[in-house]
């Protein structure tokens, strides 16, 4: 079996032919793999398994092929097939939680008894992390086939929708309080279709990203908790959706470099879809749950079908980022002497912000959660005029109102979704700020936003005895100039300013 050439030695201009020649599986090989797996599927479909303790007469209601072979992104010579078996003994998510281990051991026992599977070359059947994993070593295949069978509750019923699910399904999922992702197999058909019906060229990009990940990340760190391939698939789809506006004609090298750039900056990822669940207020249980999910530590890549599962949580993304940085320096990300251009994709989607003010029509803006709030205020100023004595505030449906600081971003408040904010007039023109001393103590001072920095230094001298010309004040790493006002630095109520003693000869002088 010929091994593919090193990806890092392939020029960006030849990535299309590299995928076609070395990553795209041929039809004959796929048919041989799926022909062998059909025997496993037939064993599941036709079996009436006699169990114990609530598992009397277990039947498999349906078998679904998922993963790379199910969604059409299988890699050449990677014979790993995933199946989901919907079992009759699971009548709720709670049943799945309580009975899945017993069901897996029952399937394992019956698999060893099945003569057809023995004739096929069944080997090494084991229960591993909530699934039944077996190996098929068929004389027709040079490499063994790994088959993973995941038992699941048939939550969607006999028909699979292609749009918003009934809220009761997600209410039941949230109430089940399972370990994140433990009930995801129930939504496997939605997950499969989310990838399966994408354009052919996007699937080429998915294969390229997965090949890179398997060869240059997983193979070099086999004992590290790395993200699942599904997380890389979702990230790639997101990059394509935003970067090309879902255009089927795009440059493969640009897409690949964009994914590497996003991986390098994984701390900013907050990605989700609303194809199957929504933020609509009539479904407050679901919308509140998803909002809380988006406030957790990033990276966040919510499963589009299962909002309880952040597929990016708990893994060593720092290692992936390190390998992505290295990849961006290789030939596959260069067009001659120049790096391949990347798409304009940020770690979170733009969101719709509706600004409300009493007595005025609402103002609708499109902003990115990582833009500082000062940019929003500038847009409001252009639409409504200057509002020197106004501020913006935000309130969760079931939370307290918060004032939005101009030097922060919506992301700092966990706002990654369409939202309403209010423009309000300041009741008090004065603000309170805290000055932190080198010894760790702090003092509160009240002043006007248009006061000179020098006026605060005078207050510090009066209260603490440190002379004005010996003080150095810093806010967010910037040294404050005596002749400027607090508003120039975006300093707001309850902000903290750092105080230190000036080093001799280092005093800052006003401009001439």
C-alpha positions as a printed NumPy array, in Angstrom:
array([[  0.   ,   0.   ,   0.   ],
       [  1.536,   3.307,  -1.138],
       [  1.751,   5.964,   1.532],
       [  0.676,   9.521,   0.655],
       [  3.432,  12.121,   0.294],
       [  4.05 ,  14.555,   3.118],
       [  1.336,  17.208,   3.172],
       [  3.847,  19.815,   4.33 ],
       [  5.832,  19.339,   1.123],
       [  2.832,  19.864,  -1.165],
       [  2.558,  23.42 ,  -2.588],
       [ -0.756,  25.136,  -1.895],
       [ -1.563,  25.166,  -5.621],
       [ -1.544,  21.328,  -5.701],
       [ -3.791,  20.622,  -2.708],
       [ -6.798,  19.803,  -4.908],
       [ -4.92 ,  17.04 ,  -6.728],
       [ -3.435,  15.83 ,  -3.421],
       [ -6.936,  15.309,  -1.977],
       [ -8.218,  13.634,  -5.136],
       [ -5.268,  11.249,  -5.479],
       [ -4.389,  10.432,  -1.881],
       [ -7.364,  11.172,   0.398],
       [-10.472,  10.396,  -1.653],
       [-11.316,   6.681,  -1.215],
       [-12.032,   4.633,  -4.316],
       [-15.445,   3.063,  -4.805],
       [-14.175,  -0.525,  -4.702],
       [-12.493,  -0.073,  -1.327],
       [-15.564,   1.611,   0.167],
       [-17.8  ,  -1.184,  -1.108],
       [-15.562,  -3.822,   0.462],
       [-15.604,  -2.049,   3.836],
       [-19.346,  -1.417,   3.8  ],
       [-20.005,  -4.955,   2.579],
       [-18.252,  -6.332,   5.65 ],
       [-20.047,  -3.868,   7.939],
       [-23.405,  -4.879,   6.408],
       [-23.045,  -8.241,   8.173],
       [-22.733,  -6.385,  11.496],
       [-25.767,  -4.246,  10.651],
       [-27.754,  -7.348,   9.706],
       [-26.809,  -8.994,  13.017],
       [-28.232,  -5.969,  14.831],
       [-31.383,  -5.585,  12.728],
       [-32.471,  -9.217,  12.802],
       [-31.535, -10.006,  16.378],
       [-34.052, -10.524,  19.184],
       [-31.771, -10.511,  22.192],
       [-32.836, -12.118,  25.424],
       [-31.492, -10.167,  28.378],
       [-32.03 ,  -9.768,  32.073],
       [-33.06 ,  -7.019,  34.517],
       [-35.281,  -4.91 ,  32.29 ],
       [-33.748,  -6.145,  29.027],
       [-36.209,  -8.902,  28.201],
       [-36.555,  -9.276,  24.407],
       [-34.362,  -6.375,  23.284],
       [-34.816,  -5.416,  19.641],
       [-32.879,  -2.976,  17.507],
       [-35.426,  -0.541,  16.089],
       [-33.046,   1.052,  13.616],
       [-29.352,   1.086,  12.672],
       [-27.768,   4.299,  11.407],
       [-24.336,   4.636,   9.836],
       [-22.696,   7.805,  11.188],
       [-19.172,   9.244,  11.352],
       [-17.063,   9.61 ,   8.209],
       [-18.699,   6.725,   6.347],
       [-22.149,   8.034,   7.198],
       [-21.614,  11.674,   6.236],
       [-19.5  ,  11.082,   3.111],
       [-16.092,  12.292,   4.333],
       [-14.28 ,   8.958,   4.744],
       [-10.521,   9.026,   4.217],
       [ -8.733,   6.586,   1.954],
       [ -7.541,   3.479,   3.848],
       [ -9.009,   4.628,   7.197],
       [-11.461,   1.772,   7.83 ],
       [-13.282,   3.022,  10.934],
       [-17.077,   2.748,  10.813],
       [-19.5  ,   4.032,  13.448],
       [-23.02 ,   2.682,  13.903],
       [-25.839,   3.848,  16.17 ],
       [-28.319,   1.171,  17.288],
       [-31.676,   2.457,  18.59 ],
       [-32.86 ,  -0.084,  21.156],
       [-36.429,  -0.964,  22.14 ],
       [-35.504,  -1.145,  25.828],
       [-34.727,   2.605,  25.918],
       [-38.01 ,   4.5  ,  26.29 ],
       [-36.421,   7.667,  27.667],
       [-33.03 ,   9.312,  28.139],
       [-33.116,   8.05 ,  31.702],
       [-33.579,   4.47 ,  30.475],
       [-30.519,   4.886,  28.272],
       [-28.495,   6.13 ,  31.239],
       [-29.643,   3.278,  33.479],
       [-29.583,   0.353,  31.022],
       [-26.872,   1.137,  28.454],
       [-24.102,  -0.847,  30.161],
       [-26.319,  -3.923,  30.487],
       [-27.38 ,  -3.528,  26.846],
       [-23.761,  -3.285,  25.681],
       [-22.752,  -6.462,  27.517],
       [-25.804,  -8.215,  26.049],
       [-24.796,  -7.186,  22.507],
       [-21.224,  -8.267,  23.181],
       [-22.353, -11.703,  24.315],
       [-24.637, -12.156,  21.293],
       [-21.954, -10.959,  18.869],
       [-19.624, -13.737,  20.002],
       [-22.453, -16.238,  19.446],
       [-23.214, -15.054,  15.893],
       [-21.78 , -17.5  ,  13.342],
       [-21.979, -14.979,  10.486],
       [-19.749, -12.579,  12.414],
       [-17.299, -15.353,  13.24 ],
       [-17.124, -16.319,   9.564],
       [-16.529, -12.656,   8.725],
       [-13.446, -12.541,  10.93 ],
       [-14.773, -10.955,  14.123],
       [-12.045, -10.197,  16.661],
       [-11.525,  -8.335,  19.906],
       [-15.092,  -7.362,  20.904],
       [-15.009,  -5.019,  23.897],
       [-17.091,  -2.418,  25.734],
       [-15.274,   0.919,  25.698],
       [-16.547,   4.34 ,  26.826],
       [-20.236,   3.726,  26.291],
       [-19.858,   1.801,  23.02 ],
       [-19.236,  -1.69 ,  21.703],
       [-16.008,  -1.77 ,  19.695],
       [-15.035,  -4.726,  17.525],
       [-12.441,  -5.51 ,  14.896],
       [-13.066,  -7.365,  11.655],
       [-10.021,  -8.973,  10.036],
       [-11.393, -10.127,   6.693],
       [ -9.224, -12.057,   4.241],
       [-10.322,  -9.676,   1.482],
       [ -9.053,  -6.605,   3.309],
       [ -5.391,  -5.769,   3.824],
       [ -6.195,  -3.722,   6.909],
       [ -8.616,  -4.566,   9.752],
       [-11.944,  -2.761,   9.996],
       [-12.897,  -1.141,  13.314],
       [-16.641,  -0.986,  13.994],
       [-18.012,   1.087,  16.877],
       [-21.633,   0.477,  17.937],
       [-23.348,   3.082,  20.133],
       [-26.718,   2.228,  21.736],
       [-29.267,   5.038,  21.855],
       [-32.808,   6.079,  22.782],
       [-34.908,   6.85 ,  19.704],
       [-35.812,  10.362,  20.859],
       [-36.724,  11.676,  17.39 ],
       [-39.198,   8.912,  16.622],
       [-39.504,   7.142,  13.251],
       [-39.164,  10.311,  11.131],
       [-36.148,  12.612,  11.171],
       [-36.963,  16.333,  10.863],
       [-34.747,  18.767,   8.991],
       [-35.604,  21.886,  10.99 ],
       [-36.515,  22.973,  14.53 ],
       [-37.328,  20.066,  16.827],
       [-40.269,  20.03 ,  19.197],
       [-39.142,  21.828,  22.379],
       [-40.241,  18.885,  24.519],
       [-37.407,  16.767,  23.124],
       [-34.792,  19.247,  24.349],
       [-36.613,  19.85 ,  27.619],
       [-36.393,  16.101,  28.292],
       [-32.71 ,  16.108,  27.293],
       [-31.884,  18.967,  29.683],
       [-33.852,  17.372,  32.528],
       [-31.982,  14.083,  32.067],
       [-28.786,  15.871,  33.232],
       [-26.471,  13.375,  31.591],
       [-22.742,  13.772,  31.169],
       [-22.166,  16.181,  28.233],
       [-22.519,  14.202,  25.018],
       [-23.776,  11.013,  26.665],
       [-27.123,  11.303,  24.838],
       [-25.729,  12.645,  21.559],
       [-26.208,   9.293,  19.731],
       [-29.968,   9.917,  19.956],
       [-29.411,  12.873,  17.616],
       [-26.925,  11.093,  15.356],
       [-29.126,  11.282,  12.242],
       [-29.283,  15.072,  12.55 ],
       [-25.516,  15.231,  13.103],
       [-24.887,  13.019,  10.071],
       [-27.204,  15.024,   7.8  ],
       [-25.658,  18.307,   8.983],
       [-22.415,  17.248,   7.268],
       [-23.695,  14.814,   4.635],
       [-25.627,  17.311,   2.53 ],
       [-22.739,  19.788,   2.18 ],
       [-21.111,  20.545,  -1.215],
       [-18.523,  18.135,  -2.618],
       [-15.707,  20.668,  -2.451],
       [-16.372,  21.349,   1.219],
       [-16.051,  17.609,   1.837],
       [-12.638,  17.783,   0.138],
       [-11.66 ,  20.49 ,   2.626],
       [-12.987,  18.335,   5.473],
       [-10.859,  15.413,   4.293],
       [ -7.786,  17.643,   4.075],
       [ -8.261,  19.01 ,   7.595],
       [ -8.886,  15.52 ,   9.011],
       [ -5.823,  14.092,   7.247],
       [ -3.676,  16.883,   8.708],
       [ -5.147,  16.273,  12.16 ],
       [ -4.591,  12.52 ,  12.11 ],
       [ -1.049,  12.716,  10.696],
       [  0.396,  15.76 ,  12.433],
       [ -1.539,  16.007,  15.694],
       [ -2.963,  12.675,  16.845],
       [ -0.124,  10.529,  15.503],
       [  2.44 ,  12.683,  17.32 ],
       [  0.506,  12.83 ,  20.636],
       [ -1.22 ,   9.429,  20.934],
       [ -1.679,   9.543,  24.718],
       [ -3.046,  13.08 ,  24.981],
       [ -6.734,  13.992,  25.351],
       [ -7.212,  15.647,  21.964],
       [-10.477,  16.969,  20.453],
       [-12.64 ,  14.541,  18.448],
       [-12.658,  14.705,  14.656],
       [-16.269,  15.901,  14.854],
       [-15.07 ,  19.151,  16.483],
       [-12.688,  19.744,  13.549],
       [-15.51 ,  19.012,  11.087],
       [-17.818,  21.553,  12.724],
       [-15.076,  24.188,  12.879],
       [-14.325,  23.685,   9.167],
       [-18.002,  24.001,   8.238],
       [-18.239,  27.203,  10.285],
       [-15.165,  28.664,   8.559],
       [-16.688,  27.899,   5.144],
       [-20.106,  29.308,   6.039],
       [-18.705,  32.619,   7.29 ],
       [-15.653,  32.945,   5.04 ],
       [-17.37 ,  32.23 ,   1.712],
       [-21.031,  32.926,   2.512],
       [-21.575,  29.228,   1.649],
       [-20.146,  29.576,  -1.864],
       [-19.496,  26.202,  -3.49 ],
       [-16.622,  27.675,  -5.526],
       [-13.725,  28.477,  -3.229],
       [ -9.985,  27.96 ,  -3.054],
       [ -9.076,  24.861,  -1.071],
       [ -5.768,  26.281,   0.15 ],
       [ -7.479,  29.432,   1.499],
       [-10.001,  27.327,   3.41 ],
       [ -7.289,  25.126,   4.875],
       [ -5.174,  28.102,   5.995],
       [ -8.264,  29.728,   7.537],
       [ -8.992,  26.636,   9.63 ],
       [ -5.371,  26.581,  10.808],
       [ -5.652,  30.247,  11.808],
       [ -8.825,  29.573,  13.802],
       [ -7.16 ,  26.622,  15.53 ],
       [ -4.209,  28.817,  16.411],
       [ -6.602,  31.256,  18.134],
       [ -8.826,  28.606,  19.712],
       [ -9.39 ,  30.662,  22.904],
       [-11.774,  32.895,  20.928],
       [-13.988,  30.141,  19.5  ],
       [-17.662,  30.397,  20.426],
       [-19.582,  28.6  ,  17.691],
       [-23.155,  27.346,  17.611],
       [-26.034,  26.833,  15.181],
       [-29.79 ,  27.366,  15.615],
       [-30.963,  24.89 ,  12.987],
       [-32.538,  22.508,  15.498],
       [-32.852,  24.547,  18.719],
       [-33.559,  28.212,  19.238],
       [-33.239,  31.225,  21.554],
       [-36.922,  32.132,  21.191],
       [-38.382,  33.352,  24.469],
       [-41.355,  30.985,  24.261],
       [-38.85 ,  28.175,  24.912],
       [-37.23 ,  29.766,  27.958],
       [-35.861,  26.498,  29.35 ],
       [-33.87 ,  25.859,  26.177],
       [-32.849,  29.476,  25.523],
       [-31.649,  29.989,  29.115],
       [-29.703,  26.727,  28.974],
       [-27.959,  27.61 ,  25.696],
       [-27.133,  31.134,  26.918],
       [-25.474,  29.635,  29.986],
       [-23.549,  27.227,  27.759],
       [-22.159,  30.165,  25.786],
       [-20.901,  31.844,  28.966],
       [-18.576,  28.967,  29.825],
       [-14.863,  28.864,  29.202],
       [-13.876,  28.91 ,  25.568],
       [-13.327,  27.212,  23.166],
       [-17.02 ,  26.502,  22.654],
       [-18.309,  24.493,  19.69 ],
       [-21.867,  23.422,  20.506],
       [-23.128,  20.323,  18.76 ],
       [-25.761,  21.642,  16.284],
       [-28.135,  18.849,  17.314],
       [-27.326,  18.511,  21.046],
       [-26.973,  21.816,  22.964],
       [-25.845,  19.982,  26.108],
       [-22.621,  18.972,  24.358],
       [-19.759,  21.395,  23.841],
       [-17.649,  19.143,  21.623],
       [-14.585,  21.333,  22.299],
       [-14.648,  21.059,  26.096],
       [-11.936,  19.346,  28.11 ],
       [ -9.266,  18.776,  25.458],
       [ -5.672,  19.893,  24.838],
       [ -6.35 ,  22.578,  22.263],
       [ -2.998,  24.159,  23.078],
       [ -1.28 ,  21.22 ,  21.376],
       [ -3.55 ,  21.526,  18.346],
       [ -2.787,  25.266,  18.203],
       [  0.947,  24.617,  18.346],
       [  0.717,  22.203,  15.396],
       [ -1.508,  24.634,  13.467],
       [  1.087,  27.403,  13.897],
       [  3.721,  25.051,  12.52 ],
       [  1.477,  24.074,   9.606],
       [  0.979,  27.717,   8.588],
       [  4.749,  27.932,   7.942],
       [  4.785,  24.958,   5.55 ],
       [  4.568,  24.801,   1.746],
       [  0.903,  23.752,   1.864],
       [  0.042,  27.209,   3.236],
       [  2.268,  29.176,   0.853],
       [  1.708,  30.413,  -2.678],
       [  5.303,  30.752,  -3.848],
       [  6.997,  33.176,  -1.461],
       [  3.725,  34.549,  -0.06 ],
       [  1.459,  33.004,   2.579],
       [ -1.933,  31.872,   1.303],
       [ -4.611,  34.528,   1.96 ],
       [ -7.19 ,  33.54 ,   4.557],
       [-10.925,  34.221,   4.725],
       [-12.287,  36.876,   7.026],
       [-13.582,  34.667,   9.83 ],
       [-13.622,  35.534,  13.522],
       [-14.072,  33.202,  16.471],
       [-17.77 ,  34.073,  16.78 ],
       [-20.507,  35.075,  14.356],
       [-21.739,  38.633,  14.022],
       [-24.918,  39.151,  16.034],
       [-27.885,  41.495,  15.784],
       [-28.014,  44.102,  18.549],
       [-31.192,  46.143,  18.987],
       [-30.585,  49.438,  20.812],
       [-33.65 ,  50.753,  22.633],
       [-34.249,  54.28 ,  23.963],
       [-37.374,  55.672,  25.542],
       [-39.246,  57.858,  23.043],
       [-37.202,  56.741,  20.01 ],
       [-37.502,  53.999,  17.395],
       [-35.246,  51.012,  17.963],
       [-31.864,  50.984,  16.231],
       [-30.679,  47.641,  14.772],
       [-26.939,  47.031,  14.422],
       [-24.816,  44.083,  13.298],
       [-21.709,  43.741,  15.457],
       [-19.187,  41.089,  16.4  ],
       [-19.118,  40.008,  20.069],
       [-15.364,  40.682,  20.162],
       [-15.712,  44.325,  19.075],
       [-15.287,  46.728,  21.982],
       [-18.513,  48.378,  23.126],
       [-17.06 ,  51.767,  22.257],
       [-17.599,  50.831,  18.586],
       [-21.299,  50.242,  19.308],
       [-21.527,  53.629,  21.023],
       [-19.946,  55.3  ,  17.987],
       [-22.556,  53.698,  15.709],
       [-25.326,  54.889,  18.037],
       [-23.837,  58.374,  18.08 ],
       [-23.874,  58.504,  14.287],
       [-27.524,  57.439,  14.192],
       [-28.925,  59.429,  17.127],
       [-26.379,  62.149,  17.753],
       [-23.849,  62.66 ,  20.533],
       [-24.898,  61.371,  23.968],
       [-22.122,  62.446,  26.276],
       [-24.114,  61.758,  29.432],
       [-25.62 ,  58.405,  28.388],
       [-24.545,  54.81 ,  28.781],
       [-25.533,  51.399,  27.412],
       [-27.029,  48.68 ,  29.609],
       [-28.004,  45.05 ,  29.174],
       [-30.304,  42.692,  31.055],
       [-30.782,  38.946,  30.772],
       [-34.45 ,  37.832,  30.723],
       [-34.088,  36.53 ,  34.281],
       [-31.068,  38.546,  35.457],
       [-30.058,  41.964,  36.763],
       [-29.353,  44.976,  34.562],
       [-25.656,  45.577,  33.874],
       [-23.94 ,  48.714,  32.582],
       [-21.677,  47.97 ,  29.609],
       [-18.184,  49.42 ,  29.912],
       [-16.867,  50.991,  26.724],
       [-13.44 ,  49.317,  26.911],
       [-15.016,  45.848,  27.255],
       [-16.686,  43.737,  24.573],
       [-20.01 ,  41.914,  24.474],
       [-17.956,  38.716,  24.72 ],
       [-16.721,  39.861,  28.145],
       [-20.354,  39.703,  29.282],
       [-20.956,  36.316,  27.625],
       [-23.168,  37.842,  24.907],
       [-22.731,  35.788,  21.723],
       [-26.347,  35.872,  20.526],
       [-28.866,  38.412,  19.187],
       [-29.771,  40.707,  22.044],
       [-31.373,  43.987,  23.131],
       [-29.481,  46.75 ,  24.924],
       [-30.733,  50.07 ,  26.278],
       [-29.425,  53.602,  25.958],
       [-29.941,  55.317,  29.301],
       [-29.157,  58.745,  30.665],
       [-26.657,  58.878,  33.52 ],
       [-28.427,  59.735,  36.755],
       [-25.221,  60.964,  38.358],
       [-22.516,  62.783,  36.415],
       [-19.836,  61.703,  38.876],
       [-18.148,  58.317,  38.886],
       [-16.341,  56.353,  41.579],
       [-12.977,  54.828,  40.794],
       [-10.597,  52.74 ,  42.887],
       [ -6.866,  53.486,  43.11 ],
       [ -4.79 ,  50.395,  43.94 ],
       [ -1.529,  51.022,  45.805],
       [  1.723,  49.094,  45.271],
       [  1.183,  47.351,  48.644],
       [ -2.13 ,  45.924,  47.458],
       [ -4.455,  48.275,  49.343],
       [ -6.906,  50.556,  47.552],
       [ -8.836,  53.785,  48.085],
       [-12.055,  55.036,  46.461],
       [-12.265,  58.484,  44.856],
       [-15.217,  60.344,  43.332],
       [-14.735,  62.645,  40.351],
       [-16.251,  63.86 ,  37.069],
       [-15.416,  62.041,  33.812],
       [-14.219,  65.368,  32.391],
       [-11.823,  65.982,  35.295],
       [ -8.1  ,  66.169,  34.571],
       [ -5.946,  63.261,  35.673],
       [ -4.028,  65.848,  37.682],
       [ -7.127,  66.445,  39.852],
       [ -7.072,  62.804,  40.999],
       [ -3.38 ,  63.078,  41.807],
       [ -4.236,  66.064,  44.019],
       [ -6.845,  63.965,  45.87 ],
       [ -4.302,  61.161,  46.316],
       [ -1.755,  63.626,  47.693],
       [ -4.338,  65.021,  50.152],
       [ -5.438,  61.553,  51.33 ],
       [ -2.234,  59.504,  51.183],
       [  0.546,  62.097,  51.303],
       [  2.309,  61.011,  48.103],
       [  3.251,  64.145,  46.149],
       [  1.635,  64.676,  42.733],
       [  4.943,  64.745,  40.866],
       [  5.93 ,  61.399,  42.434],
       [  2.776,  59.571,  41.302],
       [  2.37 ,  57.429,  38.195],
       [ -1.172,  56.25 ,  37.376],
       [ -1.92 ,  53.414,  34.935],
       [ -5.163,  52.076,  33.507],
       [ -5.19 ,  48.819,  31.531],
       [ -1.411,  49.082,  31.067],
       [ -1.478,  52.695,  29.803],
       [  0.204,  55.523,  31.737],
       [ -2.259,  58.374,  32.353],
       [ -1.159,  61.867,  31.277],
       [ -1.814,  64.748,  33.678],
       [ -3.247,  67.079,  31.009],
       [ -5.9  ,  64.627,  29.73 ],
       [ -9.33 ,  63.848,  31.231],
       [-10.673,  60.505,  32.424],
       [-13.103,  60.271,  29.51 ],
       [-10.132,  60.212,  27.098],
       [ -9.176,  56.785,  28.491],
       [-12.707,  55.34 ,  28.621],
       [-12.532,  55.139,  32.434],
       [-15.961,  54.382,  33.9  ],
       [-17.656,  53.873,  37.233],
       [-15.949,  51.289,  39.526],
       [-12.884,  50.916,  37.289],
       [ -9.495,  50.272,  38.951],
       [ -6.412,  52.475,  38.419],
       [ -2.938,  51.343,  39.445],
       [ -0.742,  53.746,  41.459],
       [  3.053,  53.529,  41.635],
       [  5.891,  55.876,  42.601],
       [  7.748,  57.445,  39.691],
       [ 11.358,  56.446,  39.169],
       [ 13.736,  59.399,  39.467],
       [ 14.381,  61.021,  36.112],
       [ 11.475,  59.201,  34.429],
       [  8.761,  61.834,  34.992],
       [  6.456,  62.291,  32.013],
       [  6.426,  65.805,  30.496],
       [  3.463,  67.474,  28.743],
       [  3.767,  68.02 ,  24.989],
       [  5.373,  71.291,  23.881]])
